[in-house]
Amino acid sequence: MSAPVLYKKLRALTSMSVNEFIKLHRFKKAAALLQQTDMTVNEVSFAVGYDDRKYFSREFKKFFHLTPSEFSAKFKH
């Protein structure tokens, strides 16, 4: 399957671009790690594929409306 066909199929199934789809799954994984482990925000950002913790925190806040630290403190079980 060619890349353009994959992009069109993904858009048709999810109404998201490839980048949005990947970001969604990265942040879901990051949220689970923050809730279920004692990993730091820096460790979580690297674990889900972000090299820059500040960029990860900024994008995480756009997605969840909380910083990773606030999310961790609020939803830690």
C-alpha positions as CSV (number, residue, x, y, z in Angstrom):
1,M,0.0,0.0,0.0
2,S,1.4,3.4,-0.9
3,A,1.7,6.2,1.6
4,P,-1.0,8.4,0.1
5,V,-3.5,5.5,0.1
6,L,-2.7,4.8,3.7
7,Y,-3.2,8.4,4.7
8,K,-6.5,8.5,2.9
9,K,-7.7,5.3,4.5
10,L,-6.7,6.5,7.9
11,R,-8.4,9.8,7.4
12,A,-11.6,8.0,6.3
13,L,-11.6,5.7,9.3
14,T,-10.6,8.1,12.0
15,S,-11.1,11.6,10.7
16,M,-7.5,12.3,11.8
17,S,-4.3,12.8,10.0
18,V,-1.4,10.4,10.5
19,N,0.3,12.9,12.8
20,E,-2.8,13.4,14.9
21,F,-3.4,9.6,15.2
22,I,0.2,9.0,16.3
23,K,0.0,11.9,18.8
24,L,-3.3,10.6,20.2
25,H,-1.8,7.2,21.0
26,R,1.5,8.6,22.4
27,F,-0.5,10.8,24.8
28,K,-2.8,7.9,25.8
29,K,0.3,5.9,26.6
30,A,1.9,8.8,28.4
31,A,-1.2,9.3,30.5
32,A,-1.2,5.6,31.5
33,L,2.5,5.7,32.4
34,L,1.9,8.8,34.5
35,Q,-1.0,7.1,36.3
36,Q,0.4,3.7,36.8
37,T,4.1,4.1,37.4
38,D,6.5,6.3,39.4
39,M,8.2,7.5,36.2
40,T,9.1,11.2,36.1
41,V,7.7,13.4,33.3
42,N,11.1,13.4,31.7
43,E,11.2,9.6,31.6
44,V,7.6,9.4,30.3
45,S,8.4,11.9,27.5
46,F,11.3,9.8,26.4
47,A,9.3,6.6,26.7
48,V,6.6,7.8,24.3
49,G,9.1,9.1,21.8
50,Y,9.7,12.8,22.6
51,D,13.3,14.0,23.0
52,D,12.3,17.5,24.2
53,R,10.5,17.4,27.6
54,K,9.3,21.0,27.2
55,Y,7.7,20.3,23.9
56,F,6.1,17.2,25.3
57,S,4.7,19.1,28.2
58,R,3.4,21.9,26.0
59,E,1.7,19.4,23.6
60,F,0.4,17.3,26.5
61,K,-1.2,20.4,28.0
62,K,-3.0,21.2,24.7
63,F,-4.4,17.6,24.7
64,F,-5.4,17.2,28.3
65,H,-5.6,20.8,29.5
66,L,-3.3,19.9,32.3
67,T,0.5,19.8,32.5
68,P,1.9,16.2,32.9
69,S,2.8,17.0,36.5
70,E,-0.7,18.2,37.3
71,F,-2.2,15.2,35.5
72,S,0.0,12.8,37.4
73,A,-0.9,14.4,40.8
74,K,-4.6,14.5,40.0
75,F,-5.1,11.0,38.5
76,K,-2.4,8.9,40.3
77,H,-3.9,5.8,41.9
